[in-house]
Amino acid sequence: MAQASGVATIVQELKEMLVTYARQETVNPLKNLGRYVAFGFGGSVLMGIGGVLLIVSLLRVLQEETGGVFDGNWSWAPYFLTVLVIAVLVAILGLMVKRARDANLRRSDR
């Protein structure tokens, strides 16, 4: 009878150890990953809002602070210049993403 209770104790301890290990190796990393994703998403939203505000401010500066250069037939020019700035920024960001992706692929090939 003493041997049966010893085996039951070992089985109980094994179960507790497995549950603790599974929680340590799955739940805790998932919580940390969730926190990382949440901060990344929040940062992305704030950077997007900031970018839109900067682009709108560029448009307003071109429209109001250029001393009438873009009046009359040239009223389309501030919009064109703003779209041009956006296109250049998107191209630069695309190249940065491509370089980072290529660097990660080279690093993973090692």
C-alpha positions as CSV (number, residue, x, y, z in Angstrom):
1,M,0.0,0.0,0.0
2,A,2.9,2.4,0.7
3,Q,4.2,1.8,-2.8
4,A,0.9,2.8,-4.3
5,S,0.7,6.1,-2.4
6,G,4.4,6.8,-3.4
7,V,3.5,6.2,-7.1
8,A,0.4,8.5,-6.7
9,T,2.6,11.2,-5.2
10,I,5.1,10.9,-8.0
11,V,2.3,11.1,-10.6
12,Q,0.7,14.1,-8.9
13,E,4.1,15.9,-8.7
14,L,4.7,15.1,-12.4
15,K,1.4,16.5,-13.3
16,E,2.0,19.7,-11.4
17,M,5.5,20.0,-12.9
18,L,4.1,19.6,-16.4
19,V,1.3,22.1,-15.9
20,T,3.8,24.6,-14.5
21,Y,6.2,24.0,-17.3
22,A,3.5,24.3,-20.0
23,R,2.3,27.6,-18.4
24,Q,5.8,28.9,-18.2
25,E,6.7,28.1,-21.8
26,T,3.4,29.0,-23.5
27,V,1.2,31.4,-21.5
28,N,3.9,33.8,-20.3
29,P,5.6,34.2,-23.7
30,L,2.2,34.7,-25.3
31,K,1.4,37.5,-22.8
32,N,4.8,39.1,-23.6
33,L,4.1,38.8,-27.3
34,G,0.7,40.4,-26.9
35,R,2.2,43.3,-25.0
36,Y,4.8,43.7,-27.8
37,V,2.2,43.6,-30.5
38,A,-0.1,46.1,-28.7
39,F,2.7,48.6,-28.3
40,G,3.7,48.2,-31.9
41,F,0.2,48.7,-33.1
42,G,-0.3,51.8,-30.9
43,G,3.0,53.2,-32.1
44,S,2.0,52.6,-35.7
45,V,-1.3,54.3,-35.3
46,L,0.3,57.3,-33.6
47,M,3.0,57.5,-36.3
48,G,0.3,57.4,-39.0
49,I,-1.6,60.2,-37.4
50,G,1.5,62.3,-37.1
51,G,2.4,61.6,-40.8
52,V,-1.0,62.7,-42.0
53,L,-0.8,65.9,-39.9
54,L,2.6,66.7,-41.3
55,I,1.5,66.2,-44.8
56,V,-1.6,68.4,-44.3
57,S,0.6,71.1,-42.6
58,L,2.9,71.0,-45.7
59,L,-0.1,71.6,-47.9
60,R,-1.3,74.5,-45.8
61,V,2.1,76.0,-45.8
62,L,2.4,75.8,-49.5
63,Q,-1.1,77.3,-49.9
64,E,-0.9,80.1,-47.4
65,E,2.8,81.1,-46.8
66,T,4.2,81.3,-50.3
67,G,3.1,84.9,-50.9
68,G,0.6,84.3,-53.7
69,V,2.9,82.2,-55.9
70,F,0.3,79.5,-56.2
71,D,-2.7,81.7,-56.9
72,G,-4.9,81.6,-60.0
73,N,-3.8,79.0,-62.6
74,W,-1.2,77.6,-60.2
75,S,-3.6,76.7,-57.5
76,W,-3.1,73.0,-58.3
77,A,0.7,73.1,-57.6
78,P,0.6,72.8,-53.8
79,Y,-1.5,69.6,-54.1
80,F,0.9,68.2,-56.8
81,L,4.0,69.0,-54.6
82,T,2.3,67.4,-51.6
83,V,1.5,64.3,-53.5
84,L,5.1,64.3,-54.9
85,V,6.5,64.4,-51.3
86,I,4.2,61.6,-50.3
87,A,5.4,59.5,-53.3
88,V,9.0,60.1,-52.4
89,L,8.5,59.2,-48.8
90,V,6.6,56.0,-49.7
91,A,9.4,55.0,-52.1
92,I,12.0,55.6,-49.4
93,L,10.1,53.6,-46.9
94,G,9.6,50.8,-49.4
95,L,13.3,50.6,-50.0
96,M,14.0,50.5,-46.3
97,V,11.5,47.6,-45.8
98,K,13.1,45.8,-48.8
99,R,16.6,46.2,-47.4
100,A,15.5,45.0,-43.9
101,R,13.7,42.0,-45.4
102,D,16.8,41.1,-47.6
103,A,19.0,41.5,-44.5
104,N,16.8,39.2,-42.5
105,L,16.8,36.6,-45.3
106,R,20.6,36.7,-45.6
107,R,20.8,36.3,-41.8
108,S,18.5,33.3,-41.8
109,D,20.5,31.6,-44.6
110,R,23.5,31.3,-42.4
